């Protein structure tokens, strides 16, 4: 076969309330930082929100770029601030990210947001309003309403925003897109997206409280979320993903990674409806062993409308598809596409596999040049070219939206929810619309420029 050429597929619809006039007003993007691109002396001034866990990895990648100078970081945990200070001499640290912006705002060009999901929206939009370019971790936001507001805020302020789905820039995801669009398996008839991880918890909220550890700003950690007592290791530093109001469960945590190659490759738009056969989660936690079904309009790469299934934990794709996978091939996270001429296994973090293997033994996809997800963000800021990005806001927001719609379906299982993407309304279930937006806790407002 000839070498595969990869295409960068943009979302073909604008699932938001933004008018054509506002789109025109926000484009084209004009870099205000052209001095940094050409000067060996000048560097982008970088501030991080969130210094531990994924935040530490983002800091290492972004600050490692030759055109970046890290100047500040904010984290509610003093232990993480101390670790960072020991590694990054001269970086000013803050407990409150708002104080960081108030103190150093004019000296900051780019910001990373690597915090629990419930804080992505307010932090990223505040940074955008202050004219900062933002690298924000997945999922882009915790609610569909925030996704749309973030998209509008980025356009209004003419800033570049990249979602932290680093796999989107990987050889594996880009090759997967090429295989899908090359139609080696023909038009796709069905898709199963799966994740062996489970961020569920069926237990009720514990009826006690623990003392807040010294050095942790608990009120700052809660942020826009409702005020509640501290529980040791229940929220901070990792298990917040299980908790409604703070995380988005397994689907929100891993969906933006695992859906990417399929969603981009098939050039999907917004689903028409969604339902879940997952037990309804309790009011405090997300559920485990998720099962969600989406109905998507067809594209030129599908055989009519497309059913897409999400399963997590112990749930797996049907045996008729998994039976095609040869022994020895690991596939804990990924996507199985059923096509007219075969199947395609898209493995998260690993190379895609055409099935049955013997039929496609001669296929040798062309090697692709490496793309650094963080570097692409920085380079896009420097030259004002968002086309460099594989998870830009105008792609990331619609993708995150449909993933979060699956979480709403779980909260109203087993009902079909009919989705009017243009108006962001569930047309057949009034109560479910309450999950589209959220109210920030008093005292927490988006900062304005």
C-alpha positions as CSV (number, residue, x, y, z in Angstrom):
1,X,0.0,0.0,0.0
2,X,1.0,3.6,-0.3
3,X,2.0,5.6,2.7
4,X,-0.9,7.0,4.7
5,X,-1.3,10.8,4.8
6,X,-2.9,12.1,8.0
7,X,-5.5,14.7,7.9
8,X,-6.3,17.1,10.7
9,X,-10.1,16.8,11.0
10,X,-11.9,19.7,12.5
11,X,-15.4,19.5,14.0
12,X,-17.8,20.3,11.2
13,X,-20.5,21.8,13.4
14,X,-20.6,24.4,16.1
15,X,-22.6,23.0,18.9
16,X,-23.0,26.2,20.7
17,X,-25.1,29.4,20.9
18,X,-22.4,31.4,19.2
19,X,-23.6,33.5,16.2
20,X,-22.0,33.7,12.8
21,X,-21.2,37.4,13.6
22,X,-19.3,36.5,16.7
23,X,-17.3,33.8,14.9
24,X,-16.3,36.3,12.3
25,X,-15.3,38.8,14.9
26,X,-13.1,36.3,16.7
27,X,-11.1,35.3,13.6
28,X,-8.5,35.2,12.4
29,X,-6.3,34.8,15.5
30,X,-3.6,37.4,15.6
31,X,-0.6,36.7,17.8
32,X,0.4,39.4,20.2
33,X,3.6,37.6,21.1
34,X,5.5,37.6,17.8
35,X,8.5,39.0,19.6
36,X,9.0,35.7,21.4
37,X,9.1,33.7,18.2
38,X,12.0,35.5,16.7
39,X,14.1,36.6,19.7
40,X,16.6,34.3,21.4
41,X,16.2,36.3,24.6
42,X,12.5,36.7,25.1
43,X,10.4,33.8,26.4
44,X,6.8,33.2,27.2
45,X,6.1,33.7,30.9
46,X,4.4,30.6,32.2
47,X,2.2,30.1,35.3
48,X,0.7,26.8,36.5
49,X,-2.4,26.1,38.5
50,X,-2.0,22.6,40.0
51,X,1.6,21.4,40.8
52,X,1.1,17.8,41.8
53,X,0.2,14.6,39.8
54,X,-0.8,15.5,36.3
55,X,0.1,19.1,37.1
56,X,3.8,18.1,37.7
57,X,3.9,16.4,34.3
58,X,2.4,19.4,32.6
59,X,4.9,21.7,34.3
60,X,7.8,19.5,33.2
61,X,6.7,19.4,29.6
62,X,5.7,23.1,29.2
63,X,8.6,24.6,31.1
64,X,11.0,22.4,29.2
65,X,10.3,24.3,26.0
66,X,13.2,26.6,25.0
67,X,10.9,29.5,24.6
68,X,9.2,29.2,28.0
69,X,10.2,30.7,31.3
70,X,8.2,29.5,34.3
71,X,7.5,32.3,36.8
72,X,4.7,31.2,39.0
73,X,2.5,28.4,40.3
74,X,-0.5,28.0,42.5
75,X,-1.6,24.9,44.5
76,X,-3.8,24.6,47.5
77,X,-1.4,22.0,49.0
78,X,1.7,23.4,50.6
79,X,3.5,20.1,50.1
80,X,3.2,20.4,46.4
81,X,4.4,24.0,46.5
82,X,7.5,23.0,48.4
83,X,8.3,20.3,46.0
84,X,8.0,22.6,43.1
85,X,10.1,25.4,44.8
86,X,12.9,22.8,45.3
87,X,12.9,22.0,41.6
88,X,12.3,25.4,40.1
89,X,14.3,28.1,41.7
90,X,12.9,31.6,41.4
91,X,9.3,30.4,40.7
92,X,6.8,32.3,42.9
93,X,4.2,30.0,44.5
94,X,0.7,30.8,45.8
95,X,-2.0,28.9,47.6
96,X,-4.8,30.9,45.8
97,X,-4.6,31.0,42.0
98,X,-6.6,34.3,42.1
99,X,-3.9,35.9,44.2
100,X,-1.4,34.7,41.6
101,X,-3.3,36.4,38.8
102,X,-3.8,39.6,40.8
103,X,-0.1,39.8,41.8
104,X,1.6,38.7,38.6
105,X,-1.2,38.9,35.9
106,X,0.6,41.3,33.6
107,X,3.8,39.2,33.7
108,X,2.1,36.0,32.6
109,X,1.5,34.9,29.0
110,X,0.5,31.2,29.2
111,X,-1.3,29.2,31.9
112,X,-1.8,25.5,32.5
113,X,-4.8,24.2,34.5
114,X,-4.2,20.8,36.0
115,X,-6.7,20.5,38.8
116,X,-9.8,18.5,39.7
117,X,-12.5,18.8,37.0
118,X,-14.8,21.1,38.9
119,X,-12.2,24.0,38.8
120,X,-11.3,23.8,35.1
121,X,-14.0,26.2,33.9
122,X,-13.6,29.1,36.3
123,X,-9.8,28.9,36.2
124,X,-9.5,28.7,32.4
125,X,-12.1,31.3,31.7
126,X,-10.5,33.7,34.2
127,X,-7.1,33.2,32.5
128,X,-8.6,33.8,29.1
129,X,-10.4,37.0,30.3
130,X,-7.0,38.2,31.4
131,X,-5.6,37.6,27.9
132,X,-3.7,34.4,28.8
133,X,-3.4,31.4,26.5
134,X,-4.4,28.2,28.3
135,X,-3.5,24.5,28.4
136,X,-6.3,22.9,30.3
137,X,-6.4,19.3,31.3
138,X,-9.2,16.9,30.2
139,X,-12.1,16.8,30.5
140,X,-12.2,20.4,29.3
141,X,-14.9,21.2,31.9
142,X,-17.3,19.5,34.3
143,X,-20.5,20.6,32.5
144,X,-21.8,21.1,29.0
145,X,-22.6,24.7,29.9
146,X,-19.0,25.4,30.9
147,X,-17.7,23.8,27.7
148,X,-19.8,26.3,25.7
149,X,-18.9,29.2,27.9
150,X,-15.2,28.4,27.6
151,X,-15.4,28.2,23.8
152,X,-17.1,31.6,23.6
153,X,-14.6,33.1,26.1
154,X,-11.6,31.8,24.0
155,X,-13.1,33.3,20.9
156,X,-14.0,36.6,22.5
157,X,-10.5,37.1,23.9
158,X,-8.8,35.7,20.8
159,X,-6.6,33.3,22.8
160,X,-5.3,29.8,22.1
161,X,-6.6,26.9,24.2
162,X,-5.4,23.3,24.1
163,X,-7.0,20.5,26.0
164,X,-4.6,18.1,27.6
165,X,-5.3,14.9,25.7
166,X,-1.7,14.3,24.8
167,X,-2.6,11.1,23.0
168,X,-4.3,13.1,20.3
169,X,-0.9,14.2,19.1
170,X,0.6,10.8,19.3
171,X,1.7,8.6,16.4
172,X,-1.0,6.0,17.5
173,X,-4.0,8.3,17.4
174,X,-2.9,10.0,14.2
175,X,-2.3,6.7,12.5
176,X,-5.7,5.4,13.7
177,X,-7.4,8.4,12.1
178,X,-5.6,7.7,8.9
179,X,-6.7,4.0,8.9
180,X,-10.3,5.0,9.6
181,X,-10.4,7.6,6.9
182,X,-8.5,5.4,4.5
183,X,-11.5,3.1,4.8
184,X,-9.4,-0.1,5.1
185,X,-12.4,-1.7,6.9
186,X,-15.0,0.1,4.7
187,X,-17.6,2.3,6.2
188,X,-18.0,1.8,9.9
189,X,-21.3,0.3,11.1
190,X,-20.8,0.2,14.9
191,X,-18.3,1.3,17.5
192,X,-17.5,0.1,21.0
193,X,-15.3,2.3,23.2
194,X,-14.1,0.6,26.4
195,X,-12.1,1.2,29.5
196,X,-10.9,-1.3,32.1
197,X,-10.6,1.4,34.8
198,X,-13.5,2.2,37.1
199,X,-14.0,5.4,39.0
200,X,-17.2,4.3,40.7
201,X,-18.4,4.1,44.3
202,X,-21.7,2.8,45.4
203,X,-21.4,3.8,49.0
204,X,-23.1,6.7,50.6
205,X,-21.2,9.8,51.9
206,X,-19.4,8.9,55.2
207,X,-21.2,10.5,58.2
208,X,-18.1,11.8,59.9
209,X,-15.4,14.4,59.2
210,X,-11.7,14.5,59.7
211,X,-9.4,17.4,60.6
212,X,-8.0,19.3,57.6
213,X,-4.3,18.5,57.2
214,X,-1.8,21.3,58.0
215,X,-0.9,23.0,54.8
216,X,-4.0,22.3,52.8
217,X,-6.4,25.1,51.9
218,X,-9.6,23.0,52.0
219,X,-11.9,25.9,51.1
220,X,-9.7,26.7,48.2
221,X,-9.7,23.0,47.1
222,X,-13.6,23.1,47.2
223,X,-13.5,26.2,45.2
224,X,-16.8,26.5,43.2
225,X,-18.0,23.2,44.6
226,X,-20.5,23.1,47.5
227,X,-19.0,23.5,51.0
228,X,-18.6,20.2,52.8
229,X,-16.5,18.6,55.6
230,X,-13.0,17.3,54.9
231,X,-12.7,13.5,54.7
232,X,-9.2,12.0,54.8
233,X,-8.3,10.5,51.4
234,X,-11.9,10.7,50.2
235,X,-11.4,13.7,47.9
236,X,-7.8,14.9,48.0
237,X,-5.4,14.0,46.4
238,X,-6.8,11.4,43.9
239,X,-10.2,9.9,44.6
240,X,-12.2,13.1,43.8
241,X,-12.7,11.5,40.4
242,X,-15.4,9.3,41.9
243,X,-17.3,12.2,43.5
244,X,-20.2,14.0,41.8
245,X,-19.6,17.7,42.1
246,X,-15.8,17.3,41.7
247,X,-15.0,14.6,39.2
248,X,-16.7,13.2,36.2
249,X,-16.3,9.4,36.8
250,X,-14.6,7.0,34.4
251,X,-16.4,8.4,31.3
252,X,-15.2,11.9,32.1
253,X,-11.8,10.9,33.2
254,X,-10.9,8.6,30.3
255,X,-13.5,9.4,27.6
256,X,-11.7,12.4,26.1
257,X,-8.6,10.2,25.6
258,X,-10.2,7.0,24.3
259,X,-12.9,8.6,22.1
260,X,-10.5,10.9,20.3
261,X,-9.3,8.8,17.4
262,X,-12.8,7.4,16.7
263,X,-14.5,10.8,17.0
264,X,-11.9,12.6,14.8
265,X,-11.5,9.8,12.3
266,X,-15.2,9.4,11.7
267,X,-15.7,13.1,11.6
268,X,-18.6,12.8,14.0
269,X,-20.8,15.7,15.1
270,X,-23.2,15.9,18.0
271,X,-25.2,12.8,18.9
272,X,-29.0,12.8,18.4
273,X,-29.8,10.9,21.6
274,X,-28.2,8.9,24.4
275,X,-29.2,6.4,27.0
276,X,-27.6,4.4,29.8
277,X,-28.2,0.9,31.1
278,X,-25.9,1.7,34.0
279,X,-27.6,1.8,37.5
280,X,-28.3,5.4,38.5
281,X,-25.5,6.7,40.7
282,X,-26.2,8.0,44.1
283,X,-26.2,11.7,44.7
284,X,-22.6,11.7,46.0
285,X,-20.6,9.4,43.7
286,X,-20.4,8.2,40.1
287,X,-21.1,4.6,39.4
288,X,-18.9,1.7,38.2
289,X,-19.2,-0.7,35.2
290,X,-20.7,2.0,33.0
291,X,-22.7,1.3,29.8
292,X,-23.8,4.2,27.6
293,X,-25.3,4.1,24.1
294,X,-25.1,7.1,21.7
295,X,-26.9,7.6,18.4
296,X,-24.8,9.7,16.1
297,X,-25.8,11.1,12.7
298,X,-23.8,9.5,9.9
299,X,-20.7,10.8,8.1
300,X,-19.0,9.9,4.9
301,X,-17.0,7.3,6.9
302,X,-20.1,5.5,8.4
303,X,-22.8,3.3,7.0
304,X,-25.7,5.6,7.8
305,X,-26.3,6.7,11.4
306,X,-23.9,5.2,13.9
307,X,-24.4,3.6,17.3
308,X,-21.5,4.2,19.6
309,X,-21.3,2.2,22.9
310,X,-19.2,3.1,25.9
311,X,-18.4,0.4,28.5
312,X,-16.1,0.6,31.6
313,X,-14.9,-1.5,34.5
314,X,-16.1,-5.1,34.0
315,X,-18.2,-4.3,31.0
316,X,-16.6,-5.3,27.7
317,X,-17.4,-5.2,24.0
318,X,-19.4,-8.1,22.5
319,X,-17.5,-11.4,22.0
320,X,-18.2,-11.4,18.3
321,X,-15.8,-8.5,18.1
322,X,-13.2,-9.4,20.7
323,X,-12.9,-12.9,19.2
324,X,-11.2,-11.3,16.2
325,X,-8.3,-10.1,18.4
326,X,-5.3,-12.4,18.4
327,X,-4.0,-13.8,21.7
328,X,-1.2,-11.7,23.1
329,X,-2.6,-8.3,22.0
330,X,-3.4,-6.2,25.0
331,X,-6.5,-3.9,24.9
332,X,-7.6,-2.8,28.3
333,X,-8.4,0.7,27.0
334,X,-9.5,1.4,23.4
335,X,-12.1,1.3,20.7
336,X,-13.3,-1.5,18.4
337,X,-14.8,-0.3,15.1
338,X,-16.9,-2.7,13.1
339,X,-16.7,-2.1,9.4
340,X,-18.1,-3.5,6.2
341,X,-14.8,-5.2,5.4
342,X,-13.3,-6.0,8.8
343,X,-12.7,-4.4,12.1
344,X,-10.2,-1.9,13.6
345,X,-8.9,-2.0,17.2
346,X,-7.8,1.4,18.4
347,X,-5.7,0.9,21.5
348,X,-5.2,3.8,23.9
349,X,-1.4,4.3,24.1
350,X,-0.6,1.6,21.6
351,X,-0.7,1.1,17.8
352,X,-4.0,0.4,16.0
353,X,-4.6,-3.2,14.8
354,X,-6.6,-4.1,11.6
355,X,-8.7,-7.3,12.0
356,X,-8.7,-10.0,11.1
357,X,-4.9,-9.8,11.3
358,X,-4.2,-12.3,8.5
359,X,-6.4,-10.3,6.0
360,X,-4.4,-7.1,6.6
361,X,-0.9,-8.6,7.1
362,X,0.5,-6.7,4.2
363,X,-0.6,-3.2,5.4
364,X,2.3,-1.2,6.5
365,X,1.3,2.3,7.6
366,X,3.7,5.1,6.9
367,X,5.8,6.4,9.8
368,X,4.7,9.9,11.1
369,X,6.8,12.7,12.5
370,X,6.6,13.1,16.2
371,X,4.4,15.9,17.6
372,X,4.6,17.1,21.2
373,X,1.2,18.0,22.5
374,X,2.6,20.6,24.9
375,X,5.1,21.9,22.4
376,X,2.4,22.3,19.8
377,X,0.5,24.5,22.2
378,X,3.5,26.7,22.8
379,X,4.4,27.0,19.2
380,X,0.8,27.8,18.3
381,X,0.9,30.7,20.8
382,X,4.2,31.9,19.5
383,X,3.1,32.1,15.8
384,X,-0.6,32.6,16.3
385,X,-1.5,29.5,14.4
386,X,-4.1,27.3,16.2
387,X,-4.1,24.9,13.3
388,X,-1.0,23.4,14.9
389,X,-3.2,21.9,17.6
390,X,-4.9,18.5,17.7
391,X,-7.1,19.4,20.7
392,X,-8.0,23.1,20.2
393,X,-11.0,24.5,22.0
394,X,-13.2,24.4,18.9
395,X,-12.6,20.6,18.8
396,X,-12.3,19.9,22.5
397,X,-15.5,21.6,23.6
398,X,-17.8,19.6,21.3
399,X,-16.1,16.3,22.1
400,X,-16.2,16.9,25.8
401,X,-19.9,17.9,25.5
402,X,-21.0,14.6,24.1
403,X,-19.0,12.7,26.7
404,X,-20.6,14.7,29.5
405,X,-24.0,14.0,27.9
406,X,-23.3,10.3,28.7
407,X,-22.9,11.2,32.4
408,X,-26.3,12.9,32.3
409,X,-27.8,9.8,30.8
410,X,-26.4,7.8,33.6
411,X,-28.1,10.1,36.1
412,X,-31.4,9.4,34.3
413,X,-30.9,5.8,33.4
414,X,-32.5,4.0,31.5
415,X,-34.3,6.8,29.6
416,X,-33.4,7.9,26.1
417,X,-32.4,11.5,26.2
418,X,-33.1,13.4,23.0
419,X,-30.4,16.0,22.4
420,X,-30.9,19.4,20.6
421,X,-27.3,20.3,20.2
422,X,-28.0,23.7,18.6
423,X,-29.9,24.9,21.7
424,X,-28.1,22.7,24.3
425,X,-31.4,21.3,25.4
426,X,-32.7,17.8,26.2
427,X,-36.1,17.9,24.6
428,X,-37.9,15.0,26.2
429,X,-36.7,15.1,29.8
430,X,-37.1,18.4,31.6
431,X,-35.4,17.3,34.8
432,X,-32.3,16.2,32.9
433,X,-31.6,19.7,31.7
434,X,-30.7,20.7,35.3
435,X,-27.5,18.7,34.8
436,X,-26.3,20.8,31.8
437,X,-25.3,23.9,33.8
438,X,-24.0,24.5,37.3
439,X,-24.0,27.3,39.9
440,X,-20.7,28.3,41.4
441,X,-20.5,28.7,45.1
442,X,-21.0,32.3,46.3
443,X,-17.6,34.1,46.5
444,X,-16.3,32.3,43.4
445,X,-16.7,34.3,40.3
446,X,-14.9,34.2,36.9
447,X,-12.2,36.9,36.9
448,X,-12.6,39.7,34.3
449,X,-9.9,41.5,32.4
